[in-house]
Amino acid sequence: MEREFFFNDDDEEKEFLLDNKNLICELIVTAIKKCISEGLDVMEVFTSINSSRGYVMTTQVKKEYWGESLEKCLGYFIGEENYEWCDEIKKLKIDIENGNNKTDRSQK
């Protein structure tokens, strides 16, 4: 599931993160969905590798932050009028609120 993104410098990394909010939100929502369906509490979403500073940063979704992460992604998708992802997030929020550990909805 985890994706790796390679950057030559800080500006390139910052530009990528700002220009790819859609992709990042999709990755976050998909990771949370997979956690729910597989009964996991945490999953790595993506890794940023910045060669100019020689560091690796891994972004994860942890169960205690699923609601907050979904709210942020929902706000983004509402602004983009991407209602398919909005519906998916709303369904995931219901699963979380109901304490469902697994979901039978298919992967995106």
ABEGO torsion letter per residue (X at the ends): XBBBBBBABAAAAAAAAAAAAAAAAAAAAAAAAAAAAAGBABBBABBBBBAAAGBBBBBBBBAAAAAAAAAAAAAAAAAAGBAAAAAAAAAAAAAAAAGBABBABBBX
